[in-house]
């Protein structure tokens, strides 16, 4: 028995048979890589849709529902272009330099967007668009983070008997 997660672009309560069959069609083989001969597939994983060719994996570009809509229309040429592109660095935007001369950037991290000067990281509050953050806002977030007292570390555990 095959199972598939319902994509966010579908309403689970109003899912049709055609939509369910479309979901079950993944992983979808698009063809073979012209240079290596490896199979190129589109897949839906726990972190969203991606394209795979051998050991190379790239997320489908875009945000939110847009990524799932691209899954439905992507062809071999587009998937090969995504695979050929370098892995993203996580930098969303470069804001400039702080007074000490360090580069201040907005990055997309595991736990959401944040600003960093290379030494200190400050989380961007929920509800704020990380692409709309300006250098002054970022410096204020970093100053607020620097002013917070450091967490106390736990004492090391003693060895058991």
C-alpha positions as CSV (number, residue, x, y, z in Angstrom):
1,X,0.0,0.0,0.0
2,X,1.4,3.4,-1.0
3,X,0.9,6.5,1.1
4,X,1.5,10.2,0.4
5,X,1.2,13.4,2.4
6,X,-1.4,16.0,1.2
7,X,0.3,19.1,-0.1
8,X,-0.6,22.5,1.4
9,X,-2.1,23.6,-2.0
10,X,-4.8,20.9,-1.6
11,X,-7.7,21.0,0.9
12,X,-7.7,17.6,2.6
13,X,-11.5,17.7,3.1
14,X,-12.1,18.4,-0.6
15,X,-9.4,16.1,-2.1
16,X,-10.5,14.5,-5.4
17,X,-9.5,11.2,-6.7
18,X,-7.5,12.8,-9.5
19,X,-5.6,14.9,-6.9
20,X,-5.0,11.8,-4.7
21,X,-3.6,9.9,-7.7
22,X,-1.4,12.9,-8.6
23,X,0.1,12.8,-5.0
24,X,0.7,9.0,-5.3
25,X,2.6,9.5,-8.6
26,X,5.6,10.9,-6.7
27,X,8.6,10.3,-6.8
28,X,8.2,11.2,-10.4
29,X,11.0,10.3,-12.9
30,X,11.7,13.2,-15.3
31,X,14.4,11.4,-17.3
32,X,18.1,10.8,-17.2
33,X,21.0,13.3,-16.8
34,X,22.6,13.8,-20.2
35,X,26.2,13.7,-18.8
36,X,26.0,11.0,-16.1
37,X,23.0,9.0,-17.2
38,X,21.6,9.0,-13.6
39,X,17.9,9.2,-13.1
40,X,16.4,12.7,-12.3
41,X,13.4,12.5,-10.0
42,X,11.1,15.0,-8.4
43,X,10.2,14.1,-4.8
44,X,8.3,15.4,-1.8
45,X,10.1,15.1,1.5
46,X,9.6,16.1,5.1
47,X,11.1,19.6,4.3
48,X,9.3,20.1,1.1
49,X,9.7,19.3,-2.6
50,X,13.1,18.6,-4.1
51,X,14.9,17.3,-7.2
52,X,17.4,14.4,-7.0
53,X,20.0,13.1,-9.4
54,X,22.3,10.5,-7.9
55,X,23.8,12.1,-4.8
56,X,22.9,15.6,-5.9
57,X,19.8,17.1,-4.2
58,X,18.4,20.6,-4.5
59,X,15.2,22.0,-3.0
60,X,12.6,23.3,-5.5
61,X,13.1,27.1,-5.4
62,X,10.4,29.4,-4.1
63,X,8.4,29.9,-0.9
64,X,5.5,28.0,0.5
65,X,2.7,26.9,-1.9
66,X,4.7,28.2,-4.9
67,X,7.1,25.3,-4.5
68,X,4.3,22.7,-4.7
69,X,2.8,24.4,-7.7
70,X,6.2,24.1,-9.4
71,X,6.3,20.4,-8.7
72,X,3.3,20.0,-11.0
73,X,4.8,21.8,-14.0
74,X,8.6,21.1,-13.8
75,X,10.3,19.4,-16.7
76,X,13.7,17.8,-17.1
77,X,15.4,20.9,-18.4
78,X,14.3,23.0,-15.4
79,X,15.3,20.3,-12.9
80,X,18.7,20.0,-14.5
81,X,19.1,23.8,-14.2
82,X,18.3,23.6,-10.5
83,X,20.8,20.8,-10.1
84,X,23.5,22.7,-11.9
85,X,23.1,25.8,-9.7
86,X,25.4,26.0,-6.7
87,X,24.0,25.2,-3.3
88,X,22.5,28.3,-1.6
89,X,24.6,29.8,1.1
90,X,21.7,30.8,3.4
91,X,22.4,34.5,2.9
92,X,19.1,36.3,2.1
93,X,20.4,39.8,2.0
94,X,23.6,41.8,2.6
95,X,22.9,44.9,4.6
96,X,26.2,46.7,4.8
97,X,28.9,47.1,7.5
98,X,28.5,47.9,11.2
99,X,30.6,50.6,12.9
100,X,33.4,48.1,13.6
101,X,33.6,47.2,9.9
102,X,32.0,43.8,10.1
103,X,29.6,42.7,7.3
104,X,26.0,42.5,8.6
105,X,23.8,40.1,6.7
106,X,20.3,38.5,6.9
107,X,20.5,34.7,6.8
108,X,17.9,31.9,6.7
109,X,18.7,29.4,9.4
110,X,17.3,26.2,10.7
111,X,15.1,28.0,13.3
112,X,14.1,30.9,11.0
113,X,15.7,34.2,9.7
114,X,18.3,36.0,11.7
115,X,20.8,38.9,11.3
116,X,24.5,38.4,12.0
117,X,27.7,40.3,12.0
118,X,29.8,37.2,11.9
119,X,30.2,36.9,15.7
120,X,26.7,37.6,17.1
121,X,23.4,36.3,15.8
122,X,20.0,37.9,16.6
123,X,16.7,36.4,15.7
124,X,14.4,38.4,13.5
125,X,11.0,38.6,15.3
126,X,8.1,36.7,13.9
127,X,5.9,38.7,11.6
128,X,8.7,40.9,10.3
129,X,9.8,40.3,6.7
130,X,13.5,39.4,6.7
131,X,13.9,41.0,3.2
132,X,12.6,44.3,4.5
133,X,15.1,44.6,7.4
134,X,17.4,47.6,7.1
135,X,20.9,48.1,8.5
136,X,19.7,50.3,11.4
137,X,17.1,47.6,12.4
138,X,19.7,44.9,12.2
139,X,22.1,46.9,14.4
140,X,19.4,47.5,16.9
141,X,18.6,43.7,17.1
142,X,22.3,42.9,17.5
143,X,22.7,45.6,20.2
144,X,19.7,44.2,22.1
145,X,21.1,40.7,21.8
146,X,24.6,41.8,23.1
147,X,23.0,43.6,26.1
148,X,21.3,40.4,27.2
149,X,23.2,38.5,29.9
150,X,24.7,35.3,28.8
151,X,23.0,32.1,29.8
152,X,24.4,30.3,32.8
153,X,26.0,27.1,31.8
154,X,25.2,23.9,33.7
155,X,27.9,22.4,35.9
156,X,29.4,19.3,34.4
157,X,27.9,16.0,35.4
158,X,29.7,13.9,37.8
159,X,30.7,10.5,36.7
160,X,28.5,7.7,37.8
161,X,29.5,4.8,40.0
